[in-house]
Amino acid sequence: MLEGALINEMKAVFSKDEKRVRHALRVTQYAKQLLEEEEGKGEVVIPAAILHDIGIHEAEEKHGSAAGPHQEREGPPLARNIMKKLGIDESIIEEVCSIVGNHHSPGKIDTLNFKILYDADWLVNLSDEYNCKNKEKLSRIIEKIFLTDTGKKMAKKIYLNDKSSNEA
């Protein structure tokens, strides 16, 4: 229902950019898995996961870069318009836009909903950002980057093949 409508709107913004669509869908799947263990609010986390990178094309167009600060600046107005169009409650819109506007900036927002989205995004991005061959170094990076215990467990299971994290 609402999730499907958000996904359709995200796909319309990304048009033929399948890479960005796939990324948003993978982040959304990880966010759902994190929500099974963490007590965040799905009505905030799922829209934030679907829309977290919604400003990337606008950032590239206006600033010639998809860098985090540009995405954080351009994403919230687009996310707000989409959610208003779909009749989402204003308090949810505000929190989702706050997350979208800071999703590359841990520490600016200290809510569980933010932490779940942040971890879900890193579960997808970790292999692109770090060399995953050095497992000891990667383990330290996971401990440092991830903000939830569940996110850390999932990252260890995915990237370190850590069998003790099977409950994640």
JONOR-V106459 format. One record per pair of residues at least 12 apart in sequence whose C-alpha atoms are under 6 Angstrom apart, sorted by sequence separation. I is the first residue (numbers start at 1). GAP is how many residues later the second one is. If there is no record, write none. Layout:
[[I | GAP] [I | GAP]]
This chain:
[[59 | 12] [153 | 12] [154 | 14] [56 | 15] [99 | 15] [153 | 15] [55 | 16] [55 | 19] [55 | 20] [28 | 21] [54 | 21] [76 | 21] [27 | 22] [28 | 22] [76 | 24] [76 | 25] [24 | 26] [119 | 27] [72 | 29] [72 | 30] [115 | 32] [119 | 32] [68 | 36] [44 | 48] [48 | 48] [52 | 48] [44 | 52] [45 | 68] [49 | 68] [40 | 72] [40 | 73] [31 | 89] [30 | 90] [27 | 93] [27 | 94]]
